[in-house]
Amino acid sequence: MYTLFVTLDVHADKLDEFIAAITTNATASLRDEPGCLAFDVHQDVDTPTRFYLYEIYADEDAFRVAHRNAPHYARWQEAAKVCVVAGSHKNTFARPLHLGR
C-alpha cells in the first residue's frame, strides 16, 4: 500500500469552492479508481482554512498513474490553482504499518 498525507491552506474567500472541489475529487477517486482505498478530507478546527487529506492507494502506481491521470484529478488541479494558497501545499508519502480501520 501507498499512503499520502497532504496539508494545504485555502484562501478564506474560496472555502466553499474548495470544499466542493475536494469533495467531488475524493468521491470520484473512491468510486472510479479501484486502487484508491481511502480518501479522507479533514478541516483544521483551530485554523478552518487549513486542510489535511489522507489517501491510501493499493500501490504507488495507483496514485502516480491511475489517480493523476483521472479526469476528475485534472478538474481538481484547476480548482486548486485558484483556491489553495501558493506554497502551502505539502505532500508526505508513507507506507502504512498498521491500519486501525
Backbone as JSON Lines, residues from 0, in Angstrom:
{"i":0,"aa":"M","n":[0.83,-1.19,0.0],"ca":[0.0,0.0,0.0],"c":[0.88,1.25,0.0]}
{"i":1,"aa":"Y","n":[0.27,2.33,-0.42],"ca":[0.96,3.6,-0.56],"c":[0.06,4.68,0.03]}
{"i":2,"aa":"T","n":[0.6,5.46,0.94],"ca":[-0.2,6.45,1.67],"c":[0.3,7.85,1.37]}
{"i":3,"aa":"L","n":[-0.64,8.77,1.29],"ca":[-0.32,10.17,1.07],"c":[-1.02,11.02,2.12]}
{"i":4,"aa":"F","n":[-0.24,11.87,2.78],"ca":[-0.77,12.88,3.69],"c":[-0.54,14.23,3.02]}
{"i":5,"aa":"V","n":[-1.59,15.02,2.9],"ca":[-1.48,16.34,2.28],"c":[-1.91,17.38,3.3]}
{"i":6,"aa":"T","n":[-1.14,18.44,3.39],"ca":[-1.51,19.61,4.18],"c":[-1.54,20.79,3.23]}
{"i":7,"aa":"L","n":[-2.59,21.61,3.32],"ca":[-2.66,22.79,2.48],"c":[-3.55,23.83,3.11]}
{"i":8,"aa":"D","n":[-3.31,25.07,2.72],"ca":[-4.11,26.19,3.18],"c":[-4.92,26.74,2.01]}
{"i":9,"aa":"V","n":[-6.12,27.21,2.33],"ca":[-7.06,27.69,1.32],"c":[-7.36,29.16,1.58]}
{"i":10,"aa":"H","n":[-7.49,29.92,0.51],"ca":[-7.89,31.33,0.64],"c":[-9.27,31.37,1.3]}
{"i":11,"aa":"A","n":[-9.43,32.22,2.3],"ca":[-10.68,32.28,3.07],"c":[-11.9,32.51,2.18]}
{"i":12,"aa":"D","n":[-11.76,33.32,1.15],"ca":[-12.9,33.6,0.27],"c":[-13.17,32.49,-0.74]}
{"i":13,"aa":"K","n":[-12.37,31.42,-0.7],"ca":[-12.53,30.29,-1.63],"c":[-12.9,29.0,-0.9]}
{"i":14,"aa":"L","n":[-13.24,29.09,0.39],"ca":[-13.53,27.88,1.17],"c":[-14.63,27.03,0.56]}
{"i":15,"aa":"D","n":[-15.76,27.63,0.23],"ca":[-16.88,26.86,-0.32],"c":[-16.5,26.2,-1.64]}
{"i":16,"aa":"E","n":[-15.81,26.94,-2.5],"ca":[-15.38,26.39,-3.79],"c":[-14.4,25.23,-3.57]}
{"i":17,"aa":"F","n":[-13.47,25.4,-2.64],"ca":[-12.5,24.35,-2.35],"c":[-13.19,23.09,-1.81]}
{"i":18,"aa":"I","n":[-14.07,23.26,-0.85],"ca":[-14.75,22.11,-0.24],"c":[-15.55,21.35,-1.29]}
{"i":19,"aa":"A","n":[-16.24,22.06,-2.17],"ca":[-16.98,21.39,-3.24],"c":[-16.04,20.63,-4.16]}
{"i":20,"aa":"A","n":[-14.92,21.24,-4.53],"ca":[-13.99,20.6,-5.46],"c":[-13.3,19.39,-4.84]}
{"i":21,"aa":"I","n":[-12.86,19.5,-3.6],"ca":[-12.16,18.36,-2.99],"c":[-13.12,17.23,-2.67]}
{"i":22,"aa":"T","n":[-14.35,17.55,-2.34],"ca":[-15.35,16.52,-2.09],"c":[-15.66,15.76,-3.38]}
{"i":23,"aa":"T","n":[-15.78,16.48,-4.48],"ca":[-16.0,15.85,-5.77],"c":[-14.82,14.96,-6.15]}
{"i":24,"aa":"N","n":[-13.61,15.45,-5.94],"ca":[-12.41,14.68,-6.27],"c":[-12.3,13.42,-5.4]}
{"i":25,"aa":"A","n":[-12.53,13.57,-4.13],"ca":[-12.44,12.4,-3.23],"c":[-13.49,11.36,-3.57]}
{"i":26,"aa":"T","n":[-14.72,11.8,-3.82],"ca":[-15.81,10.89,-4.16],"c":[-15.51,10.14,-5.45]}
{"i":27,"aa":"A","n":[-15.07,10.88,-6.47],"ca":[-14.76,10.24,-7.76],"c":[-13.56,9.31,-7.64]}
{"i":28,"aa":"S","n":[-12.58,9.67,-6.85],"ca":[-11.4,8.81,-6.66],"c":[-11.81,7.46,-6.09]}
{"i":29,"aa":"L","n":[-12.64,7.49,-5.07],"ca":[-13.1,6.24,-4.44],"c":[-14.02,5.45,-5.37]}
{"i":30,"aa":"R","n":[-14.85,6.14,-6.1],"ca":[-15.83,5.48,-6.98],"c":[-15.19,4.92,-8.25]}
{"i":31,"aa":"D","n":[-14.25,5.68,-8.84],"ca":[-13.77,5.36,-10.18],"c":[-12.38,4.72,-10.24]}
{"i":32,"aa":"E","n":[-11.67,4.73,-9.13],"ca":[-10.32,4.2,-9.12],"c":[-10.24,2.98,-8.2]}
{"i":33,"aa":"P","n":[-10.17,1.78,-8.76],"ca":[-10.09,0.59,-7.92],"c":[-8.9,0.6,-6.96]}
{"i":34,"aa":"G","n":[-7.83,1.3,-7.33],"ca":[-6.64,1.35,-6.48],"c":[-6.69,2.38,-5.37]}
{"i":35,"aa":"C","n":[-7.73,3.23,-5.35],"ca":[-7.89,4.21,-4.27],"c":[-8.71,3.56,-3.16]}
{"i":36,"aa":"L","n":[-8.07,3.31,-2.04],"ca":[-8.69,2.58,-0.94],"c":[-9.29,3.49,0.13]}
{"i":37,"aa":"A","n":[-8.79,4.7,0.23],"ca":[-9.32,5.68,1.19],"c":[-8.97,7.07,0.71]}
{"i":38,"aa":"F","n":[-9.87,8.02,0.97],"ca":[-9.6,9.41,0.62],"c":[-10.38,10.26,1.62]}
{"i":39,"aa":"D","n":[-9.73,10.62,2.7],"ca":[-10.36,11.37,3.78],"c":[-9.94,12.83,3.72]}
{"i":40,"aa":"V","n":[-10.89,13.72,3.95],"ca":[-10.64,15.15,3.94],"c":[-10.97,15.69,5.32]}
{"i":41,"aa":"H","n":[-10.03,16.43,5.92],"ca":[-10.2,16.98,7.26],"c":[-9.96,18.48,7.23]}
{"i":42,"aa":"Q","n":[-10.76,19.21,8.01],"ca":[-10.59,20.65,8.14],"c":[-10.11,20.94,9.56]}
{"i":43,"aa":"D","n":[-9.06,21.72,9.69],"ca":[-8.5,22.05,11.0],"c":[-9.52,22.82,11.82]}
{"i":44,"aa":"V","n":[-9.67,22.44,13.07],"ca":[-10.66,23.07,13.96],"c":[-10.23,24.5,14.32]}
{"i":45,"aa":"D","n":[-8.95,24.68,14.61],"ca":[-8.47,25.99,15.04],"c":[-8.15,26.93,13.87]}
{"i":46,"aa":"T","n":[-7.81,26.37,12.74],"ca":[-7.49,27.15,11.55],"c":[-8.34,26.61,10.4]}
{"i":47,"aa":"P","n":[-9.58,27.09,10.26],"ca":[-10.51,26.49,9.29],"c":[-10.1,26.62,7.83]}
{"i":48,"aa":"T","n":[-9.07,27.38,7.53],"ca":[-8.57,27.48,6.16],"c":[-7.47,26.45,5.88]}
{"i":49,"aa":"R","n":[-7.15,25.62,6.88],"ca":[-6.14,24.57,6.7],"c":[-6.85,23.22,6.58]}
{"i":50,"aa":"F","n":[-6.38,22.43,5.62],"ca":[-6.98,21.12,5.36],"c":[-5.9,20.05,5.35]}
{"i":51,"aa":"Y","n":[-6.33,18.84,5.7],"ca":[-5.48,17.67,5.69],"c":[-6.18,16.58,4.89]}
{"i":52,"aa":"L","n":[-5.49,16.0,3.95],"ca":[-6.03,14.89,3.17],"c":[-5.25,13.64,3.55]}
{"i":53,"aa":"Y","n":[-5.97,12.55,3.68],"ca":[-5.35,11.25,3.99],"c":[-5.83,10.29,2.92]}
{"i":54,"aa":"E","n":[-4.9,9.83,2.09],"ca":[-5.26,8.97,0.96],"c":[-4.46,7.67,1.04]}
{"i":55,"aa":"I","n":[-5.13,6.58,0.77],"ca":[-4.46,5.28,0.72],"c":[-4.71,4.66,-0.65]}
{"i":56,"aa":"Y","n":[-3.64,4.21,-1.27],"ca":[-3.7,3.57,-2.58],"c":[-3.15,2.16,-2.49]}
{"i":57,"aa":"A","n":[-3.59,1.3,-3.37],"ca":[-3.14,-0.09,-3.37],"c":[-1.63,-0.18,-3.56]}
{"i":58,"aa":"D","n":[-1.09,0.72,-4.38],"ca":[0.35,0.76,-4.61],"c":[0.69,2.12,-5.2]}
{"i":59,"aa":"E","n":[1.96,2.37,-5.42],"ca":[2.4,3.68,-5.9],"c":[1.84,3.99,-7.28]}
{"i":60,"aa":"D","n":[1.74,3.0,-8.16],"ca":[1.18,3.24,-9.49],"c":[-0.29,3.66,-9.43]}
{"i":61,"aa":"A","n":[-1.02,3.14,-8.47],"ca":[-2.43,3.52,-8.33],"c":[-2.55,5.02,-8.06]}
{"i":62,"aa":"F","n":[-1.56,5.58,-7.37],"ca":[-1.55,7.02,-7.13],"c":[-0.93,7.77,-8.31]}
{"i":63,"aa":"R","n":[0.3,7.43,-8.65],"ca":[1.06,8.22,-9.62],"c":[0.54,8.09,-11.05]}
{"i":64,"aa":"V","n":[-0.06,6.96,-11.39],"ca":[-0.54,6.75,-12.76],"c":[-2.06,6.89,-12.82]}
{"i":65,"aa":"A","n":[-2.77,5.99,-12.16],"ca":[-4.24,5.97,-12.27],"c":[-4.88,7.25,-11.71]}
{"i":66,"aa":"H","n":[-4.48,7.63,-10.5],"ca":[-5.11,8.8,-9.88],"c":[-4.76,10.08,-10.63]}
{"i":67,"aa":"R","n":[-3.49,10.27,-10.88],"ca":[-3.05,11.53,-11.5],"c":[-3.46,11.65,-12.97]}
{"i":68,"aa":"N","n":[-3.9,10.58,-13.6],"ca":[-4.38,10.65,-14.98],"c":[-5.89,10.61,-15.09]}
{"i":69,"aa":"A","n":[-6.57,10.57,-13.96],"ca":[-8.04,10.52,-13.97],"c":[-8.62,11.89,-14.34]}
{"i":70,"aa":"P","n":[-9.73,11.92,-15.07],"ca":[-10.34,13.2,-15.45],"c":[-10.7,14.07,-14.25]}
{"i":71,"aa":"H","n":[-11.17,13.46,-13.17],"ca":[-11.54,14.25,-12.0],"c":[-10.32,14.89,-11.35]}
{"i":72,"aa":"Y","n":[-9.15,14.28,-11.48],"ca":[-7.93,14.87,-10.93],"c":[-7.57,16.15,-11.69]}
{"i":73,"aa":"A","n":[-7.74,16.15,-12.99],"ca":[-7.47,17.35,-13.79],"c":[-8.4,18.49,-13.37]}
{"i":74,"aa":"R","n":[-9.67,18.18,-13.13],"ca":[-10.61,19.21,-12.68],"c":[-10.21,19.72,-11.3]}
{"i":75,"aa":"W","n":[-9.76,18.81,-10.42],"ca":[-9.31,19.2,-9.09],"c":[-8.1,20.15,-9.19]}
{"i":76,"aa":"Q","n":[-7.17,19.85,-10.07],"ca":[-5.98,20.68,-10.22],"c":[-6.36,22.11,-10.61]}
{"i":77,"aa":"E","n":[-7.35,22.25,-11.47],"ca":[-7.81,23.58,-11.88],"c":[-8.39,24.34,-10.68]}
{"i":78,"aa":"A","n":[-9.19,23.68,-9.88],"ca":[-9.77,24.31,-8.69],"c":[-8.68,24.67,-7.69]}
{"i":79,"aa":"A","n":[-7.71,23.78,-7.52],"ca":[-6.64,24.02,-6.55],"c":[-5.84,25.26,-6.93]}
{"i":80,"aa":"K","n":[-5.67,25.52,-8.22],"ca":[-4.91,26.69,-8.66],"c":[-5.49,27.99,-8.12]}
{"i":81,"aa":"V","n":[-6.81,28.06,-8.0],"ca":[-7.44,29.3,-7.54],"c":[-7.78,29.29,-6.06]}
{"i":82,"aa":"C","n":[-7.87,28.11,-5.46],"ca":[-8.3,28.02,-4.06],"c":[-7.15,27.89,-3.05]}
{"i":83,"aa":"V","n":[-6.11,27.18,-3.42],"ca":[-5.03,26.86,-2.48],"c":[-3.99,27.99,-2.46]}
{"i":84,"aa":"V","n":[-3.59,28.36,-1.26],"ca":[-2.57,29.39,-1.07],"c":[-1.24,28.87,-1.64]}
{"i":85,"aa":"A","n":[-0.65,29.64,-2.51],"ca":[0.62,29.25,-3.14],"c":[1.68,28.95,-2.09]}
{"i":86,"aa":"G","n":[2.36,27.83,-2.27],"ca":[3.43,27.44,-1.36],"c":[2.99,26.71,-0.11]}
{"i":87,"aa":"S","n":[1.69,26.56,0.1],"ca":[1.2,25.91,1.33],"c":[0.99,24.41,1.18]}
{"i":88,"aa":"H","n":[0.96,23.91,-0.03],"ca":[0.65,22.51,-0.3],"c":[1.88,21.65,-0.01]}
{"i":89,"aa":"K","n":[1.73,20.69,0.91],"ca":[2.83,19.79,1.25],"c":[2.35,18.35,1.19]}
{"i":90,"aa":"N","n":[3.03,17.53,0.42],"ca":[2.74,16.09,0.34],"c":[3.76,15.32,1.16]}
{"i":91,"aa":"T","n":[3.28,14.35,1.92],"ca":[4.14,13.42,2.63],"c":[3.71,12.02,2.23]}
{"i":92,"aa":"F","n":[4.64,11.23,1.72],"ca":[4.34,9.87,1.27],"c":[4.83,8.89,2.33]}
{"i":93,"aa":"A","n":[4.05,7.8,2.51],"ca":[4.38,6.82,3.54],"c":[3.88,5.45,3.13]}
{"i":94,"aa":"R","n":[4.25,4.47,3.9],"ca":[3.74,3.1,3.75],"c":[3.12,2.71,5.08]}
{"i":95,"aa":"P","n":[1.86,2.33,5.06],"ca":[1.2,2.01,6.34],"c":[1.76,0.72,6.96]}
{"i":96,"aa":"L","n":[1.93,0.76,8.26],"ca":[2.37,-0.42,9.01],"c":[1.22,-1.07,9.75]}
{"i":97,"aa":"H","n":[0.26,-0.27,10.17],"ca":[-0.93,-0.78,10.87],"c":[-2.1,0.15,10.56]}
{"i":98,"aa":"L","n":[-3.18,-0.39,10.08],"ca":[-4.4,0.38,9.83],"c":[-5.44,-0.04,10.86]}
{"i":99,"aa":"G","n":[-5.94,0.91,11.59],"ca":[-6.9,0.61,12.65],"c":[-8.34,0.69,12.19]}
{"i":100,"aa":"R","n":[-8.59,0.58,10.92],"ca":[-9.96,0.68,10.41],"c":[-10.68,-0.62,10.54]}
